[in-house]
């Protein structure tokens, strides 16, 4: 049976919804325990197509079945199942840390099989390795990735006579020009609090990690903080974009669905989102052309980085009685054929280079940045607990409604970070 997992990221709290997938492999007594979670952020159609005849070679002649359920339920159950010996052979594992089903959380007590000896492990880009590993060993087979940036409506851009900016100064000029033409640059759906983080993450990638790729390690060692780092610069730039008129009026009164409609219809020139939004925009405007570009944060285009997240991958139960089958299953997922099947249905990029995948033209820039190692993980994937992100999301809404300040929110994030370490 082929792998099938249209997954999104971060337990429903982050930029993407997610799917969890657990599988029992083996003979006639193979049990059915697959859980999936998804939201309206992405159409789960295509999952069954990935599990078609072309992919059945992963576990030929072996019954592997699926049963949908919520990610929250899955995350609550998986540790109990692993501890009691009732867990599946293969299971969904999230990158990094921050939820009960994440790599660090499950690898630390020895629940996951070390996959460092598999041929694909050394080929993963550094940004993905950092969230697939625990203490230098690879535990999660991550097969897809997505990025955050500016997605432009090409028809609206042509009508406005504007082109995507590649510098910070150019971005502000672009916003002013777009506003003067009566079409704001970007739609922003901050009524849904998970959307708040996307512009911030896009700016943090360059302002924080550009000069210091070791920022996460310094945070973990207590040598850095949010409040006394370029996180303050990124947040100031976010607010500068708002004051410059880069967004439509009343972002706090606009939800995610409405922001998509604005960008799809050309009422804004684009939207700052993950590349997963392109399929949704095309659904609302089938004749439209939408292109992903990096969001600049400095005046040096060569210094720009993109947040590119590893999606949830597969881990193998350290106590599985079907290790050979489990490895065969996971290695199919990590093969060029398996990855390309997933990427095509998800509108994402394969996690490994050189799979022969024909990248959609809308994702050319994202693909270029990934290949050049000009990406960093979504920031929260390496935080010690989900509380840090929750504080950031509520804090950003409070900043936009003048109920808090950047300094206060960053200090609160620091307190939650230290408490979770």
N, C-alpha and C positions, 0 to 999 in steps of 0.2 A: 504494500500500500504506500502511496506516495505521501510525502509531507504536505500538509496543507495548513497554512497559518497566515491569514491576512492580519498582520499585527500592527498595532499602534503603540505609542509609547506612554509610559508613566501612569499607570494605574488610574486612568481617567482624570488625573489632576493636571497632567502636563500638556504639551502642545498636541499630543495625539491620543486618541483612544487606543485601546489595546485588546489583543486577543491572547488568551492563554490556551495552551494545547498540551495535553498529557496523553501518552499512549502506552498501552500494554501490548507487547509483542509476543508472539509464540504460537502455540498450537490451539486446539479446540477450546481450551479453557481461557483463551485470551479475553480479558475483561475490557469493558467499554468505560473509559474514563477520560474523556476529552472535554476541556472547558474552553469556551471562547467568550470574549467580551468585546462588544463593539458599540459605537454610538453613531449618530447621524453624520459624524465628521467624515466617514468614508463608507462607501457602499461595499458590504462584504461579498457582493457578487463576484464570482470568479474563483472562490475558494474550491468549490467542487470541481471546477474545470482543471485546477492545478492537480487535483487528485484523480486525474483521468488515466487512461491506458498508458500514455507515454511515461508516466512516473511510477507505475506499479512495480518496476524492477527493483525499487528500494528494498522491499521485503516480499519477494515473489512467493505466492502460495500461503502467505501468513495473514490471518485475519487481524485487521487493525481498524477499529471503529471510533467514531467521534460522537460526542454529546455536548451541545452548547451549554454554557453557564457563565455567570458573571466573574470578572477578574477579581473583584473584592472577595467573593466566596472562594475562589481558587487560591488566592494568596493566604487566606485564613486557614485553609485546609492542608496545603501542601507540606508545611513543616510538620504538622501532626502526622500525616501519612508517612513522611520520610522517617520520623522518629519511631513510628510503630511498625515499620516494615510493610506497609500496605501501599506504598507509593508506586507510581507507574515506572516503567523502564526508561521512558524518554518523556521529558516534561519541558514546558516553556519556562525559561529563566530570563529575567530582565537584566539589562546591562547595569553595571556599577552597583550602587547601593540605594537605599531609600525606601524600599518596600519589602514585605516579607518574602517575596519571590525573586529577589534580586541576587545577582551573582555572589557578592560578598557575604550576604546573609546565609545563603545555602552552602557555600563552599567552606566557610569558617568551621562549622561543626563536622565537616567531612561527609556531607550528604551527596556531593557530586563527584563523578569520576573525573580525574585529571585527563584533559584532552590534548595536552601539550605535545603528545607523541603523534598526533594526526597530521597528515601532510599539509593541510590548509592552515594550521595554527600559526606558523611562522610567516605566512603570506598576508595576514590581515594588516591593514594600514594602522599606524600608531594610534590614531584617534579611536579606533575600534578595539585594538589590543588593550588599551588602558581600562576599558570597561568590561572586557570579556575575561579579564584575569583577576586572580586573587593571590597576593604574595608571590607574584612572578609566574604563576602557573595558569594556563588557559582552561576554563571550565565551561564556557558558553560558546556554542557554535552560532555566531551571528551572521545571518545571511543577507540582510538588507540594511540600507541606510537612507536617511532623508536629510534635507538641509532647510535652514531658515534664511530667507532673504526677501527681496522685493520681486513680486510677480507682476509684470506689466501687461496691460491690455494693448496689444500692438496696434489695433485699429484706432483706439482712442489716442494713443501716442502720436500716430501719424496725423490724425485730425488736428491735434494740438500743435504739431510741428516740433515736438520735443523728442529727445533721446535719453536713454538711461544714464544718469550721472555715475562717475566712478571715483569722485572725490567728495569729501565732506562739504567743502565750499560749493562745489557743483550741485550737491544734493539740496542745500538750502536755496540756491538760485533756482533750481528745478522746481522746488515747492512754491517759491514766489511766483514764478512764471505760470505754473499750473493754476494757482489761485487767481491770478490776474485774468486768466482765460475762462474762469468760472467753473473749472473742473479740478477739484482738489487732487493732490498727488496720490494719496493713499487712503483706502478705507481702513477703519480701525474699529473693531467690534468689542470694545472693552467692557460691555455689559456682562459678557461671559468672562469671568476673571482669569481663566487660563490663557486667554488671548493677550492679557496685559504683558506677559513676559517676552513675547516674541520680538518686539522691537528692541527691548532691553538686551536680550540674548544676542541679537544680530550686532548690536553695538559693542557689547562686552567682548565678543570674540576677538575683535581687533584692538580695542583700547586696553584690555586687560592681558590677553594672552599673546598679543603681538609682541610686546616687549618682554614678556615673561611666560614662557610655555610651562614653567614649573609652578605656576601660581597655586594649583590645587594641592601639590605636595607641600607647599609652604603653609597653606591653610591647615592641612592635616597635622603639621608639625607645630602649629601655634605661632608661626613666624609671620603670618599675614592676616588681614581682616578685610571684610567688605568695606567698613566705614573708613579705613585708612588705606585705600587702594584705588586704582583707576575705575573701580565700580562706581565711584562718585562721578567721575568724568562721563562715563557711559550714561548714567541716569540724568546728568545735566544735559547731555546731548539729546536724550529722549524728550525732555521737557522743552528744549530749544526747538525741536521739530514741531512740537505741539504749538508753541507760541508763534512760530514762523508760518503756521497755517498749512503744514504738511498733511493734515488729516481733515476729514469732513467735520462739520459742526457736531458737537455733542457725542463724542466717542462712547461716553458712559451710558448713553441712551440708545446705543446701537449694538445689537447682538451679532454673533458670528454669522448667522444666516443672512441677516440684512447687509453685513459688510461684504459678503460674497456677491450679493445682488448688485451692490454699488459698483464693484470692480468688473463684474461680468457684463453689465449693461453700459459701461463707459461713463458712468456718472462720477467715477474717480478714475485716474489713469492706471491705478494698480492697487496692490494690497501687500502689506508685509506679513508673510505667512510661511508655512512650510510648503514644500513642493507638492505635497498631497492635495493642496487646494486647487491645483490646475485642473484635475479631473472634475472637480465640483464646478469650477467656473465654466468648463466646456459643457457640462450638463445643463447649465443655465443659459449658455450662449453657444450652441453648437458651431456657429459660423465664426466664432472668435478665435483669435490666436493669442496665446498667453506664454510669456517667457520669463524664466527665473533668472535673476541677476543678484549679485552680492550687494548688500547695503553698505556703502562706504562710511567709515567713521573717522578717517584722517585724510589729509591731502596727498598722501602717497599711495597710489593704487596698488603698488607692488606689496604693500604691507597689509592689505585687506585679507582677513580670514573669514570663513563661514562656519557657523555652528552646523555640524553634520552629525546627526545622531545615529548611533547603532540602534536598531529596533530590537525587540525581544527575540531571543534565539532559542536554541534547544540545549538542554543539559541532559546528562545520562545519570541515572540513579547509581550511586557507588555500589549498591548492594544488588544490582540487577542480576537475575539468573539467566538473562538472555543478552549477555554483553556483545556477542558477535552480531546478533541481529540489530541491537541498538546502535552499534557503531556503523553498521551498513546503512541503517536508516539516516543517521545524522550525516554520514559522509555523502549520501546522495543529495541531501539538502545543500551541502557545501560544495557540490560539484558544479561545474559550469552549467550543465543541463538543469539541475535543480534550481540554482540561483536564478537563472534566466526565466524559468517558469514563474517564479514568484515575482520577480521584478516587472515582468510584462503585465501581470494581472494587477499589481499594486501601484504601478506608475512610480516606482522607486528606482534605486540603483543597486546593483549587486554589491555585497560587502567586500568582495575580493576583486582585484584588478584582473584583466586579461581573461574574462569569461566569454569574450566574443559577443557580448550583448550589444545590440544596436540601440544606442541611447536616443531617446526621443529628442528632437531638436530643441524642445522647450527646456531641456535639462542640460544643455551643452556646457554652460558655465559651471553648474554644480559639478558635473563630471570632471571638468578640467581642474577645478580646485581640489577635488578628492584625489585625483591622480598626482597632483603636485604637492600633496600633503599640506595643503593650506586650509585645513579644517581643525576644529576642536570639538570635543563632545558637547552635547547639551549640558549646560552648567550643572544642573541638579543631579545628573547621573553619578557624580562623585561626592555628593553631599552625604553627611552621615545619617540624615533622617529626612522624611518627607515634611516635617514641621518647618524646616527652613524655607522650603518652597511655598508652603501655605502662608507663611508670614509675608513673604515677598509678594505673592499674588494679592492678598488683602491690602497690603501696604501700598502697592501701586495704585489700586483703586482709590485708596484714601488720599494719596497725593494728587490724583487727578480731580478729586472732589474737594481739594483744599482742606482736608481733615488731618493731614499729616505732612511731614517734611522728609526729603531724601535722607538727611542725616539720621533722623529718628528710625526710619524703616531699616536702614543698613545696620544700625546698632542692634535693633531687635533681631535681625537675621544673624548677626554675630553671636548674640546670646543663645539663640536656638542651635546654631552650629556647635558651639562649645558644649551645650547641654547634651547634644546627641553624639558627641565624639567619644 
